Amino acid sequence: MNNYDDIFTSREDFRETPFDKDAWAEKKQAERREVYEVADNTAIAASKDGPYYQQYLDVQARFPRYSTTNALLILAQNPDATRLKDFDGWKDVGASIKKGQQGISIVEPGDEYLHQDGTVGTSFNVKKVFDISQTTALARPRPQASVDSRTLLTALIHKAPVPMKIVDELPSNAIALYDHEQQVIFVRRGMDAQDLFRGVSKELAHAEIALSRDSYSRSEASFAAYSASYILCRQNNVPTENFYNFSVLPEGLSEKTPQELRGILSEIRETANSISNRMYRVLEQAKAPRAAEQER
């Protein structure tokens, strides 16, 4: 078997420097501690500041596949980011990082390991990503998908966890209302499409939360459902200004620990994603005929 070690040891200026595994591990652990501290501090700040919390929701809406922790890290380092890749990712599309740009630190899953109780855990590593604004790539505006209101609403209720029922009136002139006892969402007749999207998405979020929790209370789930509805509107170009107000956050939110806050934010993310993932199939099917028509 050929030995190629001499290739790496033949230079005159070579100095034997053994790899210090422990020092490397400590360095990586310090990096992880630092980014998790940033995420914790950002979650605490968002729990005390309504506009900052809304900015977090905007980040999570733009990056639905990113974890809650990573959305917090993006918020802390570059809240206006719109498109992220690592160094190699930008290189693959022919772009380079502009001189002097600082990467955004996020975490990504690493190796699996066994806990003392036999359960499997996953380690996380710190990774640097860059927004398109930090690169030489041309920041062309992404084309907004043109979806008619009927298709959008059809997608919203696709495979909903509970049935819908049209009624003439609802309490407090609500647009829609999830009834947990009857396991149904009532929808007021004759409403505008955008109002329907905002109202039904919120009540769908209530239904999702009710199914995922061991016990459900409408008042306790209201903030999460309201936030998930906001995310869905932002993702589907449904107006939110003057319809959602986060100036006053729930009482006691600022007293939560960072871990508890991440749990709340994760539930909001998962609720929005659950609905969004069901919508995806309908919206993609609707795109196919338009794409075929454009090719003619």
C-alpha positions in Angstrom: 0.0 0.0 0.0 1.4 3.4 -1.0 2.3 5.9 1.8 1.8 9.5 1.0 2.7 11.0 4.5 6.0 12.4 3.1 4.0 14.8 0.9 2.9 16.6 4.1 6.2 16.4 5.9 8.8 17.2 3.3 8.7 21.0 3.5 11.7 22.6 5.3 9.5 25.0 7.3 7.3 22.2 8.6 7.1 22.1 12.4 5.5 19.2 14.1 2.3 20.4 15.7 0.2 17.7 17.1 -3.6 18.1 16.9 -5.1 18.9 20.3 -8.4 17.1 20.3 -9.4 18.5 23.7 -8.6 22.1 22.8 -10.6 21.7 19.6 -13.6 20.3 21.5 -13.4 23.1 24.0 -13.3 25.7 21.3 -16.3 24.3 19.6 -18.1 24.1 23.0 -17.3 27.7 23.7 -18.7 28.7 20.3 -22.0 26.8 21.0 -22.3 28.4 24.4 -21.9 31.9 22.9 -24.5 31.4 20.2 -27.0 29.9 22.6 -26.5 32.8 24.9 -27.2 35.2 22.1 -30.4 33.2 21.3 -31.5 33.3 24.9 -30.9 37.0 25.3 -32.8 37.7 22.0 -35.8 35.6 23.2 -35.8 37.5 26.5 -35.6 40.9 24.6 -38.5 39.8 22.3 -40.7 38.8 25.3 -40.4 42.4 26.6 -40.8 44.4 23.4 -43.8 43.9 21.1 -42.3 45.4 17.9 -39.2 43.3 18.4 -41.3 40.2 18.9 -43.2 41.0 15.7 -39.8 41.4 13.9 -39.0 37.9 15.2 -42.2 36.6 13.6 -41.2 38.3 10.3 -37.9 36.5 10.4 -39.5 33.1 11.1 -42.0 33.7 8.3 -39.2 34.3 5.8 -37.2 31.3 7.0 -39.9 28.6 8.0 -37.4 25.8 7.7 -35.0 27.4 10.2 -35.4 26.4 13.8 -36.6 28.8 16.5 -33.1 29.1 17.8 -31.8 30.0 14.4 -34.6 32.5 13.7 -33.6 34.2 17.0 -29.9 34.2 15.9 -30.8 35.7 12.6 -33.0 38.4 14.3 -30.0 39.3 16.6 -27.4 39.5 13.8 -29.2 40.5 10.6 -33.0 40.9 11.0 -33.4 42.1 7.4 -31.9 38.9 5.9 -33.9 37.5 3.1 -31.7 34.7 1.6 -29.0 32.8 3.4 -26.3 30.4 2.2 -22.9 29.4 3.6 -19.7 30.2 1.8 -19.8 27.2 -0.4 -23.5 27.7 -1.2 -22.9 31.1 -2.6 -19.8 29.9 -4.4 -21.9 27.2 -6.1 -24.2 29.9 -7.6 -21.3 32.0 -8.8 -21.3 34.6 -6.0 -18.6 35.5 -3.5 -18.7 37.2 -0.1 -18.0 40.9 -0.1 -14.8 41.9 1.7 -15.2 42.6 5.4 -18.6 40.9 5.8 -19.3 39.1 9.1 -21.2 35.9 8.8 -24.3 35.1 10.7 -23.7 32.4 13.3 -26.4 29.7 13.3 -26.4 26.1 14.6 -26.8 22.9 12.5 -27.3 19.3 13.6 -24.0 17.3 14.0 -23.4 13.8 15.2 -25.8 11.7 17.3 -24.7 10.4 20.7 -26.1 8.3 23.5 -27.3 9.8 26.8 -26.6 8.0 30.0 -30.3 6.8 30.0 -29.8 5.2 26.6 -31.7 7.8 24.6 -30.2 9.3 21.5 -29.2 12.9 21.4 -27.9 15.2 18.6 -25.0 17.5 18.9 -25.1 20.9 17.2 -22.3 22.8 15.5 -21.9 26.5 14.8 -22.1 27.4 11.2 -21.6 30.7 9.4 -24.1 31.8 6.7 -24.3 35.1 4.7 -27.3 37.0 3.5 -27.5 37.8 -0.2 -26.9 41.5 0.6 -23.4 40.5 1.8 -22.5 38.9 -1.5 -21.9 39.8 -5.1 -25.1 38.1 -6.1 -27.7 40.3 -7.7 -30.5 40.8 -5.3 -33.3 40.4 -7.7 -36.8 40.6 -6.1 -38.4 37.2 -5.9 -41.5 37.0 -8.1 -44.6 37.0 -6.0 -46.8 34.0 -6.7 -50.1 35.1 -8.2 -52.7 32.9 -6.6 -56.4 33.7 -6.8 -58.4 34.1 -3.6 -60.4 30.9 -4.1 -57.3 28.8 -4.6 -55.6 30.4 -1.6 -58.5 29.7 0.7 -58.9 26.2 -0.7 -55.3 25.6 0.1 -55.7 27.0 3.6 -58.4 24.5 4.6 -56.9 21.5 2.7 -57.0 18.5 5.0 -57.9 20.7 7.9 -57.9 18.8 11.2 -61.6 19.6 11.9 -64.5 20.3 9.5 -65.8 23.8 8.5 -69.4 25.0 8.8 -70.8 28.2 7.4 -73.1 30.2 9.7 -74.9 33.5 9.4 -73.6 35.0 12.7 -70.8 34.5 15.2 -70.2 36.0 18.7 -68.5 39.5 18.6 -68.9 39.5 14.8 -66.0 37.0 14.6 -65.0 35.9 11.1 -64.4 32.3 12.2 -64.5 30.4 15.5 -63.1 27.1 16.6 -65.5 25.2 18.9 -63.4 22.7 20.8 -66.4 20.8 22.2 -67.9 20.2 18.8 -64.5 19.9 17.0 -65.6 22.2 14.2 -64.6 25.7 12.9 -67.6 27.9 12.2 -67.1 30.5 9.4 -69.3 33.5 9.0 -71.1 33.7 5.6 -70.2 36.3 2.9 -66.9 37.5 4.2 -64.0 39.1 2.1 -61.3 36.7 1.0 -58.5 38.4 3.0 -60.6 38.6 6.1 -61.4 35.0 5.7 -57.8 34.1 5.4 -56.9 36.0 8.6 -59.8 34.7 10.6 -59.8 31.1 9.4 -56.0 30.8 9.7 -56.2 31.8 13.4 -58.9 29.3 14.2 -57.1 26.6 12.3 -54.1 27.4 14.5 -56.4 27.0 17.5 -57.4 23.5 16.2 -53.8 22.5 15.6 -52.8 23.6 19.1 -55.8 21.8 20.7 -54.8 18.6 19.0 -51.1 18.9 20.0 -51.6 19.8 23.7 -52.6 17.5 26.5 -55.2 20.0 27.6 -56.6 23.0 25.7 -57.8 26.4 26.9 -58.7 29.0 24.3 -57.4 31.8 26.3 -54.1 30.1 26.9 -53.7 29.2 23.2 -54.8 32.6 21.9 -51.3 34.2 21.7 -49.8 31.3 19.9 -52.7 31.0 17.4 -52.7 34.7 16.7 -48.9 34.6 16.1 -49.1 31.6 13.8 -51.9 33.3 11.8 -49.6 36.4 11.4 -46.8 34.2 10.1 -49.2 32.5 7.5 -50.4 35.9 6.3 -46.8 37.1 5.9 -46.0 34.0 3.9 -49.0 34.3 1.6 -49.0 38.1 1.0 -52.1 38.7 3.0 -52.1 42.2 4.5 -51.2 42.3 8.2 -50.9 46.0 8.8 -53.8 47.4 10.9 -55.0 43.8 11.5 -52.4 42.4 13.9 -51.2 44.3 16.9 -48.3 43.1 19.1 -47.8 46.3 21.0 -49.0 44.6 24.2 -47.7 41.1 24.8 -49.3 38.6 27.2 -48.9 39.2 30.9 -46.2 37.0 32.3 -44.5 36.4 29.0 -41.4 38.4 30.1 -41.1 36.3 33.2 -40.6 33.1 31.3 -37.1 31.4 31.2 -35.3 31.3 27.8 -36.1 27.6 27.6 -39.8 28.3 28.2 -39.8 31.1 25.6 -38.2 28.9 23.0 -40.9 26.3 23.7 -43.6 28.9 23.1 -41.9 30.1 19.9 -41.4 26.6 18.7 -45.1 25.8 19.1 -46.0 28.8 17.1 -43.5 27.8 14.4 -44.7 24.2 14.3 -48.3 25.3 14.2 -47.8 27.6 11.2 -45.6 25.1 9.4 -48.2 22.3 9.9 -50.8 24.4 8.1 -48.4 25.8 5.5 -47.2 22.3 4.6 -50.7 21.2 3.8 -51.2 24.3 1.7 -48.1 23.6 -0.3 -49.6 20.7 -2.3 -52.7 22.7 -3.4 -50.6 25.7 -4.3 -48.1 23.7 -6.3 -50.8 22.0 -8.2 -52.3 25.4 -9.0 -49.0 26.6 -10.4 -48.7 23.7 -12.9 -51.4 24.8 -15.4 -50.1 28.5 -15.3 -46.6 27.3 -16.0 -47.8 25.2 -18.9 -49.7 28.1 -20.3 -46.7 30.4 -20.1 -44.6 27.9 -22.0 -47.0 27.9 -25.0 
